Amino acid sequence: MPESEELTMETFLQMAAVQGVDTSDPEHTAELYASVKDIMATVKELRKLDLGEIEPANIFSPKDS
């Protein structure tokens, strides 16, 4: 999907069907749709970051169990 295109409910429902998501509950489906749109907006902002000169962190710190 091109970056400038808005995710429509129709497209969301098609993607959900392909992934096997149950969309029979309209309230829950609307909540999922809103969450996915929020995530996509965040990802769009993250893609704008210029990280070309940043080295990846090579540190692994597992949480204490």
N, C-alpha and C positions, 0 to 999 in steps of 0.2 A: 504494500500500500504506500503510495507516495506520501511524503512527509506533510504536504499541505492539505491532504484530504482529511476530513473529519470522519471519525468512526460513526457510522449510522447504526441504528438499532437493527436494521435488516442485515447488515454485514456482521454485526455482533452475533445475531441469532444463527447465521450460517456458520460462522466460526465455531460457535458453541456446539452446534449439531455435529460438526466434523470431529470435535474433541470428545463427544459423548456427554456433554453437560446437559442435565435435566433442566429444561426451560418451561416446564408445565406450570410452575408457580410464578405468575406475573410480578408479584411484589419482590420475590427473591431475584428474579431475572433483572428487574429494574435496578436493584441494589448492586448486582454483579456488573451490570452495564456501566453504572456510575463509577464503580471502583476501577474498572478497566480503563475508562476514559481518564480518570485521575492518574493512574499509573502511566498511561501513554503521554500525558502532559508532562509528568516528571521526567520520563525518559527523553522527551523532546528537549527539555532544558538541559539535561545532562549531556546530550550530544553536542550542545553548543560550547562546552568547555574545551579549551585548548590545552590538551595534555601532551602535546608533542615533545616537550622537553622534560617531562616528568618520568622518572624511572619507577618501575613497579616495585612495590615493597616485597622483599623476599623473606619476610619474617612470618613464621607460623606460630601462633600462640593459642593452643587449644584452651577452652574454658576448663576451670577446675571442676572436677566431678564430685 
